[in-house]
Amino acid sequence: MIKRLFVFSFLAIVCLGCKNEPKSEANLEEGEATASYDQNDGLITMKGEFVYFADAAVLQTANDIYGVVIDQNMHKLDEKAKAFKKEATDMVPVMVRVKKFAKPEGEEGWPFRVEIKEILKVEAPNPNQDDVIKLEN
């Protein structure tokens, strides 16, 4: 009887002593949001590669490619990304909070667009990545 009471008490203390630790920004993956963000604000955290060239901006994630709305926040992201580019067409790894929506009917481009609402992180591209194809005359 005392043994059962001891085991029950021990389990109760262990269960009550456990706590959920909040996710840090370093643990963010595509589609996850930290507890500090309003979960009902309609925004998505995305991690991918960004490029802006001439009159088109693109965000490529592990699974999809999105057209980026060209606005003030996109230009801020492009300014931060320029510090890591060797060539104008280089893609730069970023983490951003975006509003995702379908492209208007009748327009060319990818099925979905994103509007950048917040820039979380801009990183240097991996120098060991050999996925660039260059055409020369």
Secondary structure, DSSP 8 states (H G I E B T S, - for coil): -HHHHHHHHHHHHHHHH-------GGG--TT---TTS-TTS--EEEEEEEEEETTEEEEE-SS-EEEE--SHHHHHHHHHHHTT-SSTT--EEEEEEEEEEE--TT--S-SEEEEEEEEEEE----TT---------
